[in-house]
Amino acid sequence: MSPLLLIALGLLVFVGLILLIVRRVRSQGTSSVEDRLESYATLDRPPTLEEIELSQPFTDRVLVPLVEGLAGLARRFTPQESLETIRHNLELAGNPYGWSAVQFMGLRVLAALLFGGVGALIVFVSSMPLPRRMLLMGGLGVGGYFLPVLWLRSRTSSRQREILRSLPDALDLLTICVDAGLGFDGAMARVAEKWDNALSRELTRVLQEIQLGKLRREALRGMAQRAEVQEVSTFVAAVVQAEELGVSIAKVLRIQAEEMRRRRRQRAEELARQAPIKMLPAIAFLIFPAIFVVLLGPAVIRVMTMEIGIGGLGGGGMP
């Protein structure tokens, strides 16, 4: 079997397993105790332990225990500082699917084992030289180990862009609500109810922390740390300073809203200036060759036809 085909099959198996795990993790919170009790009430007799275990999905019986076992193994060899860094990175990404730092380490180990297994399969069936086969197996294992990290960085970048896009509109709504007579907490609650995005979820978490007894400035600083967006940090610093100095929060929000709108215009102008440079490779390597083929193709064909005809006439005149 071709090594490329084996790599493709291994990647498909890996993606399928990851999708099953993600699907199960996402659906864990949808099953309530009332639903499970209602399903058991419809049975004629109490189910046995074997029936209960077999009724669970494949992900609960095999994949989730496998990931948890690998997570426990990875936790023994992972320093506490690395776990704290992973936990912080998960917060920056919005805590996708409710994963903990240990579970994410288990996912990385599982990905490394799967890709390394594909590499081992290629080593046994391929006719490549041994150094290349070993290099391929090691490269696939290392790539599988770092693939979840790349995915997490992509989620973090997407979340930060979402927060950055929604911040000016949120500040405008905060300003309107405060000018209308609402308090700052009530205005944040109104913004959290208005939209369903990363920023509104962060504001909801801030309000929940305040209700649990946390100081407002500490909750806002925690939001800035979880976002790591310069504009959010600037907004939080301005609000905290206004609270400490007794400045009108409406005036601070109005100034911040104007500043965020100005920065949004500047970002749009910057992207507009970058557009021609980003389009240049596509124009040079995709559009121009097609234009040259369309415009010069008939002329090249005609010249070649004339040369063949002249050559035929010259050859016919030879004795």
C-alpha positions as CSV (number, residue, x, y, z in Angstrom):
1,M,0.0,0.0,0.0
2,S,1.3,3.5,-0.8
3,P,2.7,5.5,2.2
4,L,0.7,8.5,1.2
5,L,-2.5,6.4,1.3
6,L,-1.6,5.2,4.8
7,I,-1.0,8.7,6.0
8,A,-4.3,9.8,4.6
9,L,-6.1,6.9,6.3
10,G,-4.4,7.5,9.6
11,L,-5.3,11.2,9.5
12,L,-8.9,10.3,8.8
13,V,-9.0,8.0,11.7
14,F,-7.4,10.6,14.0
15,V,-9.9,13.3,12.9
16,G,-12.8,10.9,13.4
17,L,-11.7,10.0,16.9
18,I,-11.2,13.7,17.8
19,L,-14.7,14.6,16.4
20,L,-16.2,11.8,18.5
21,I,-14.5,13.0,21.6
22,V,-15.5,16.6,21.0
23,R,-19.1,15.7,20.3
24,R,-19.3,13.7,23.5
25,V,-17.7,16.4,25.6
26,R,-20.1,19.0,24.1
27,S,-23.1,16.8,24.8
28,Q,-22.2,15.9,28.4
29,G,-23.9,19.0,29.7
30,T,-27.2,18.4,27.8
31,S,-28.2,15.3,29.7
32,S,-30.0,16.2,33.0
33,V,-30.8,14.0,35.9
34,E,-34.5,14.3,35.2
35,D,-34.0,13.0,31.6
36,R,-32.1,9.9,32.9
37,L,-34.7,9.2,35.6
38,E,-37.5,9.5,33.0
39,S,-35.7,7.0,30.7
40,Y,-35.3,4.5,33.5
41,A,-39.0,4.9,34.5
42,T,-40.1,3.6,31.1
43,L,-38.4,0.3,31.7
44,D,-40.3,-2.8,32.9
45,R,-37.5,-3.9,35.2
46,P,-34.4,-2.3,36.6
47,P,-31.5,-2.5,34.2
48,T,-28.4,-4.5,35.1
49,L,-24.9,-2.9,35.3
50,E,-23.9,-4.6,32.1
51,E,-27.0,-3.2,30.3
52,I,-26.3,0.3,31.7
53,E,-22.7,0.1,30.6
54,L,-23.5,-1.2,27.1
55,S,-26.2,1.5,26.7
56,Q,-23.6,4.2,26.9
57,P,-22.0,5.6,23.7
58,F,-18.7,4.3,22.5
59,T,-17.0,7.6,23.5
60,D,-18.1,7.1,27.2
61,R,-17.0,3.5,27.3
62,V,-13.7,3.7,25.4
63,L,-12.5,7.1,24.3
64,V,-13.2,9.2,27.4
65,P,-11.6,6.8,29.8
66,L,-8.6,6.5,27.4
67,V,-8.2,10.3,27.4
68,E,-8.6,10.5,31.1
69,G,-6.0,7.7,31.6
70,L,-3.5,9.5,29.3
71,A,-4.3,12.8,31.1
72,G,-3.4,11.2,34.5
73,L,-0.2,9.8,33.0
74,A,0.7,13.2,31.5
75,R,0.0,15.0,34.8
76,R,2.7,13.0,36.6
77,F,5.4,14.2,34.2
78,T,4.2,17.7,33.6
79,P,5.4,20.5,35.8
80,Q,2.8,22.6,37.7
81,E,4.0,25.7,35.8
82,S,3.2,24.1,32.5
83,L,-0.2,23.2,33.7
84,E,-0.9,26.7,34.8
85,T,0.3,28.0,31.4
86,I,-2.1,25.5,29.6
87,R,-4.9,26.6,31.9
88,H,-4.3,30.2,31.0
89,N,-4.2,29.4,27.3
90,L,-7.5,27.6,27.6
91,E,-9.0,30.6,29.3
92,L,-7.7,32.8,26.4
93,A,-9.4,30.4,24.0
94,G,-12.7,30.6,26.0
95,N,-12.4,27.3,27.7
96,P,-13.4,25.2,24.6
97,Y,-15.7,22.3,25.5
98,G,-14.9,22.7,29.2
99,W,-11.6,21.0,29.0
100,S,-9.2,21.2,31.9
101,A,-5.4,21.6,31.6
102,V,-5.0,17.9,32.4
103,Q,-7.5,16.8,29.8
104,F,-5.9,18.9,27.2
105,M,-2.5,17.3,28.0
106,G,-4.2,13.9,27.6
107,L,-5.5,14.9,24.2
108,R,-2.0,15.9,23.2
109,V,-0.6,12.6,24.2
110,L,-3.4,10.8,22.4
111,A,-2.8,12.8,19.2
112,A,1.0,12.0,19.5
113,L,0.2,8.2,19.9
114,L,-2.2,8.2,17.0
115,F,0.2,10.0,14.6
116,G,3.1,7.9,15.9
117,G,1.1,4.8,15.2
118,V,0.5,5.9,11.7
119,G,4.2,6.5,11.3
120,A,5.0,3.0,12.7
121,L,2.6,1.5,10.2
122,I,4.4,3.3,7.4
123,V,7.7,2.1,8.7
124,F,6.7,-1.6,8.5
125,V,5.1,-1.5,5.1
126,S,7.2,1.2,3.3
127,S,10.3,0.5,1.2
128,M,11.9,3.8,2.1
129,P,15.4,3.8,3.7
130,L,15.4,3.2,7.4
131,P,16.6,6.7,8.4
132,R,13.8,8.3,6.5
133,R,11.2,5.9,7.9
134,M,12.3,6.7,11.5
135,L,12.4,10.4,10.8
136,L,8.9,10.2,9.4
137,M,7.6,8.3,12.4
138,G,9.2,10.7,14.8
139,G,8.0,13.7,12.8
140,L,4.4,12.5,12.8
141,G,4.5,11.8,16.5
142,V,5.9,15.2,17.3
143,G,3.4,16.9,14.9
144,G,0.5,15.1,16.5
145,Y,1.7,16.3,20.0
146,F,1.8,19.9,18.9
147,L,-1.3,19.9,16.6
148,P,-3.8,20.6,19.5
149,V,-1.6,23.5,20.6
150,L,-1.9,25.0,17.1
151,W,-5.6,24.5,17.2
152,L,-5.8,26.2,20.6
153,R,-3.8,29.2,19.3
154,S,-6.2,29.5,16.4
155,R,-9.2,29.5,18.7
156,T,-7.5,32.1,20.8
157,S,-6.8,34.4,17.8
158,S,-10.4,34.0,16.6
159,R,-11.8,34.8,20.1
160,Q,-9.6,37.9,20.4
161,R,-10.6,39.2,17.0
162,E,-14.3,38.6,18.0
163,I,-13.8,40.6,21.2
164,L,-12.0,43.4,19.3
165,R,-14.8,43.7,16.7
166,S,-17.6,43.7,19.2
167,L,-16.0,46.1,21.7
168,P,-16.9,49.5,20.1
169,D,-20.6,48.6,19.7
170,A,-20.6,47.3,23.3
171,L,-19.1,50.5,24.6
172,D,-21.7,52.5,22.6
173,L,-24.5,50.5,24.2
174,L,-22.9,50.9,27.7
175,T,-22.7,54.6,27.2
176,I,-26.4,54.8,26.1
177,C,-27.6,52.7,29.0
178,V,-25.6,54.7,31.6
179,D,-26.8,58.0,30.1
180,A,-30.4,56.6,30.4
181,G,-30.0,56.2,34.1
182,L,-28.8,52.6,34.5
183,G,-25.9,51.8,36.8
184,F,-22.7,50.3,35.4
185,D,-23.6,46.8,36.4
186,G,-27.1,47.1,34.9
187,A,-25.6,48.4,31.7
188,M,-23.2,45.4,31.5
189,A,-26.1,43.1,32.1
190,R,-28.0,44.8,29.2
191,V,-25.0,44.3,26.9
192,A,-24.7,40.7,28.0
193,E,-28.4,40.1,27.1
194,K,-28.1,41.9,23.8
195,W,-25.5,39.8,22.1
196,D,-24.1,36.3,22.3
197,N,-20.4,36.5,21.6
198,A,-17.1,36.2,23.5
199,L,-17.3,39.7,25.0
200,S,-20.9,39.3,26.2
201,R,-20.0,36.0,27.8
202,E,-17.0,37.7,29.6
203,L,-19.3,40.4,30.9
204,T,-21.7,37.8,32.1
205,R,-18.9,36.1,34.0
206,V,-17.9,39.5,35.5
207,L,-21.4,40.0,36.8
208,Q,-21.5,36.5,38.2
209,E,-18.2,37.1,40.1
210,I,-19.5,40.4,41.4
211,Q,-22.7,38.7,42.7
212,L,-20.5,36.1,44.4
213,G,-18.8,38.9,46.4
214,K,-15.8,39.8,44.2
215,L,-14.9,43.4,43.9
216,R,-15.8,45.0,40.6
217,R,-12.3,46.1,39.8
218,E,-10.9,42.7,40.4
219,A,-13.6,41.1,38.2
220,L,-12.9,43.5,35.4
221,R,-9.1,43.0,35.7
222,G,-9.7,39.2,35.5
223,M,-11.7,39.8,32.3
224,A,-8.8,41.8,30.9
225,Q,-6.4,38.9,31.8
226,R,-8.6,36.4,30.1
227,A,-8.9,38.4,26.9
228,E,-5.4,39.8,26.5
229,V,-6.6,42.4,24.1
230,Q,-5.0,45.9,24.4
231,E,-8.3,47.7,23.9
232,V,-10.0,45.7,26.7
233,S,-7.1,46.4,29.1
234,T,-7.3,50.1,28.3
235,F,-11.1,50.1,28.9
236,V,-10.7,48.2,32.2
237,A,-7.9,50.5,33.4
238,A,-10.0,53.6,32.6
239,V,-13.1,52.2,34.4
240,V,-11.1,51.1,37.5
241,Q,-9.4,54.5,37.7
242,A,-12.7,56.4,37.4
243,E,-14.1,54.2,40.2
244,E,-11.1,54.9,42.4
245,L,-11.0,58.6,41.8
246,G,-14.8,59.2,41.8
247,V,-15.0,60.4,38.2
248,S,-18.3,60.2,36.3
249,I,-18.5,56.8,34.7
250,A,-20.7,58.1,31.9
251,K,-18.0,60.6,30.8
252,V,-15.3,57.9,30.9
253,L,-17.5,55.5,28.8
254,R,-18.2,58.3,26.3
255,I,-14.5,59.0,25.9
256,Q,-13.7,55.3,25.6
257,A,-16.4,54.7,23.0
258,E,-15.0,57.5,20.8
259,E,-11.5,56.2,21.2
260,M,-12.6,52.7,20.2
261,R,-14.4,53.9,17.2
262,R,-11.3,55.9,16.1
263,R,-9.1,52.8,16.5
264,R,-11.6,50.7,14.5
265,R,-11.4,53.2,11.6
266,Q,-7.6,53.1,11.8
267,R,-7.6,49.3,11.7
268,A,-9.9,49.4,8.7
269,E,-7.6,51.8,6.9
270,E,-4.6,49.7,7.7
271,L,-6.3,46.6,6.3
272,A,-7.3,48.5,3.2
273,R,-3.6,49.6,2.7
274,Q,-2.5,46.0,3.1
275,A,-5.0,44.6,0.6
276,P,-2.9,45.4,-2.6
277,I,0.2,43.7,-1.1
278,K,-1.9,40.6,-0.1
279,M,-3.4,40.5,-3.6
280,L,0.0,40.7,-5.4
281,P,0.9,37.0,-5.1
282,A,-2.4,35.9,-6.4
283,I,-2.3,38.4,-9.3
284,A,1.3,37.5,-10.2
285,F,1.0,33.7,-10.0
286,L,-2.7,33.0,-10.9
287,I,-4.3,35.9,-12.8
288,F,-1.4,37.1,-15.0
289,P,-0.5,33.6,-16.3
290,A,-4.1,33.0,-17.3
291,I,-4.2,36.4,-19.0
292,F,-1.0,35.6,-20.9
293,V,-2.3,32.3,-22.0
294,V,-5.5,33.8,-23.3
295,L,-3.9,36.8,-25.1
296,L,-0.7,35.2,-26.3
297,G,-1.8,31.6,-26.8
298,P,-3.4,32.2,-30.3
299,A,-0.4,34.2,-31.4
300,V,2.0,31.5,-30.3
301,I,-0.1,28.8,-32.1
302,R,-0.1,30.9,-35.3
303,V,3.6,31.4,-35.2
304,M,4.3,27.7,-34.6
305,T,1.9,26.8,-37.5
306,M,3.7,29.3,-39.8
307,E,7.1,27.9,-38.9
308,I,5.9,24.3,-39.5
309,G,4.5,25.4,-42.9
310,I,7.7,27.2,-43.9
311,G,9.8,24.2,-42.8
312,G,7.6,21.9,-44.8
313,L,8.0,24.1,-47.9
314,G,11.7,24.3,-47.4
315,G,11.9,20.5,-47.0
316,G,9.8,19.9,-50.1
317,G,12.2,22.0,-52.2
318,M,15.2,19.9,-51.3
319,P,16.4,17.4,-53.9
